[in-house]
Amino acid sequence: PEYLYVAALDTTQAGLVLGLKWVESPIHVRGFSPFGGWEERFDEMARLANQGARRLGLDIELSPGDFDNDDSFVGESYGMPTAAGLDAVRTIARAEGILIDPVYTGKTMGALFQHIREGKLPADKPVLFLHTGGAPALFGYAADVLEIC
C-alpha cells in the first residue's frame, strides 16, 4: 500500500514511522488524532521515535517533518462522536460486520472515506487501515452505536 491510515497518538505513530523507515518501506503513515492542537506533538513523536531507534541500535534519525497527523476530524471535542465518524461505524458494521468505536477508529475511518470521496487517495493504489483496538470504548458509546447499526 501507499498509505497507512491509523488513529494515532504519540507512541503509536512514532513506532510505525520508525519501523517502516527501518525496513525502508515507502508506506506513508497518515495519523489522525482524537485531540485538537496536534501540531505541537510532532516534536514529541520525533523524540520518541529517535529514542526507540537508539534503544534498538538503529542508525535512524527522524525529524518532526517525517510525521503526518491530522486533527481536523476531531469534531466538537475529544470523546464526542462526529456525524462522519458515526456514519463510518454504521458503514463498516453493515458492510463487513466489524464494530469500531465512534471516537478513535470511527473518526479515522470517516477521514479515510472523506479522502476517498475527495480524491485525496489514488484510486488505483491500495490503502491499509490499521485498526489498533478500541472495542472497550464501544461500551461507553453503546447507545450511539446501537442507534445507528
N, C-alpha and C positions, 0 to 999 in steps of 0.2 A: 504493500500500500504506500501511497504518497503521504497520507496524513493519518495521524492517530489522534482521535478526539477523546478527551478524558476530563471528568470533573476532578480538578486538582488544586491542592493547596501546596505549600512549600515543598515538603519532602517527597510527595508523590511525583510532582513534575521534575524536581531536581534529579531524582533517581532514574526516571525514564529517560530524560535527556542525556544524562551521563552514560547510562547503559547503551543507548543507541549510538552515541558518539564513540564509545569504546569498541563496538563491533562494526564501526564505520557504516552504519545504516543511513540511507538517505531519507528515512521517515521523519517527517516534521511533526513534532508534538504540539498540538493546539489544545491548551488547557483552558478550562472555564471555571472561574472562581465563584463560590457562593457568596462572597463578600464584595462590597464596593471598595474603591481606593486601592486596587491591586498594583498599580504602577510601582509603588514603593517596595513591593515584595520581590522584584526582580533581583535586587542586590542580595537578598537573603537566599533566594534559590541558587544563585551562582555560588554563594559562600558554602551552602550545604553540599552542592554537587562537588565543589573543589575539595571540601573536607572528605567526602566519600572517596574521591579519586586518590587522595593522599593515603587514606587508610587501606585502600586496595593496591597501592603501589603503582598506580596508573600515571603515565605522563600526559595528563589531560588537564587543560585549564579552560574553564568556561567563564563567560562574562555575562552580565545582565542581558545583553543583546541576543544571547543564544536562546532566550525563552520567549514564548508566545503565550500570553494568557489574557483572556477576555473577561471583563467583569460587566459587560453591557447586558447580560441576560439575568442579572440578579433580581430585577424587578423592584418591588416596593422596599424590601429589606431581606436580610438573611432569615432563613427559616419560613418565609412566606411563599407558598406556591404561586406560580405565574400561570396565566392562561395558556401560553405556549408550552410550558412545562407539563401542565395537566393534559393538554392535547397530545403531547408526546407519550405520556404514560398510557393514555387510552389507546393510541395507535399501536404501540408495541404490545400491550396486553391483548388486544383483539387480533392483531396480525400474527404474533409469534407466541402468545401465551406466556409472556415473560412480564413479571411485575417489577417495575422500577420505582424508586422513591421519587416523589414530586419535587424535592428540593435540590438535591445534588444531581443525581443521574437524570431526572426528568428535565431539568433546565438545560443540561448539557445536550441531551437528545433533541430538545427543542431547538437549540442552537444549530445542531447538525442539520435538522430538517429545514431550518430557515436558510442556511448556507447553500443547501441543495437547491431550494426554490429560487434563490437569488443568483445562482450560477457561480458562487464563490468556490465551488469544488469542481474539478474537471469531471465531466460526465463519463469519460472513458477510463477513469482510474478508480481502483478500489480504495475505500476508506475503512480504517479499523476503528471501531468504537470500543473502548476499554471500559467495561462495567466493573468498577472496583468494589462494589458492595452496596450497602445502603438498605438491605432488607429490614433491619430493625426499625428504620425510620418509617416504614410502612405502617407500623402500629401507631405511631404518633399522628399519622395523617390518614388513618383508616376511613374516616368519614368522607374526606375528599376523594380518595381512591375508589371507594365503593360507589360513590355518586356518579363517577364518570365511566366506570368499567362495566 
